[in-house]
Amino acid sequence: MPVAVSITDEILALKRERNAIILAHHYQESEIQELADAIGDSLELARKAQKFEGEVIAFCGVWFMAETAKVLNPERVVVVPDKDAGCSLVDSCPADQVRAFRKKNPDHAIVSYINTSVEVKAESDIICTSRNAVDVVNSIPAEQPVLFLPDVNLGNWVKKQTGRENMKIWQGACIVHATFLARKVVEARARYPEAVIAAHPECPSDVLRMADFIGSTSAIINWCATAPSDDVIVMTESGVAHSLRKVAPGKRFHFVPNENCNCSECPYMKMNSLEKLADSLRTLEPRVELSAELMERARLPIERMLALK
């Protein structure tokens, strides 16, 4: 009787056959993260892929992240387990509206959060991440007006940190972070009075005001490893628990439910699965296909960000 092949074994065999690397965002399901060659945030993963010498990148995240990986790795095949794994921030910021803004406001520097489509990146002057957004905005001459897009909460936080008055902010939001409620944080702190709070800057300002630390997903993980309490209330997508438990196994991490459900999960991130990952490696679909001209235009603002010290 033939021995049954597990889905994990199948994926690893396909990875070897395709000379592939598996990249997983911190918000993916734990079983995907366990199989990944690298785990990180979207830009971290795209840059790690540049050091990879193989032929195929299986990007377990959402579509805009895989687009960025393709822009930075134009010669490689980039696949995503589920093409419908999108992002509310991308949906909130259509490229035609950004082009229309630039036409009416040619004096503005357009700073685009990495959570945007490749078409929006191509219309931008410089890209930022949640980790470096303050530094990116500070790199622009103080007298030049700025449009920051698309996340309104991150934009408001950056505006406060930089003191930048001539900064317009797009009114987009993350469907997970934007629905965290301050009263839920108050309830969690009452339940865990010794806890400290770590929050992603995509959270609403009233949540951020209660945080002991504000930072990107990777920065939150690093901070939690040495946080001054064994109890940490974490205000970001709960998939990060996988990495948190590895860096700080002795700590207890508490995730606050959001407005829409008794969870803190991104439905788009959770669309990927081991079965879909296996299918994508087998068929090399869904595949990110971008024109050379679009990739070149999108690469320039990314490279401007990467050039900042």
Order of alpha helices (4+ residues) and beta strands (2+ residues): alpha-beta-alpha-beta-alpha-beta-alpha-beta-alpha-alpha-beta-alpha-beta-alpha-beta-alpha-beta-alpha-beta-alpha-beta-alpha-beta-alpha-beta-alpha-alpha
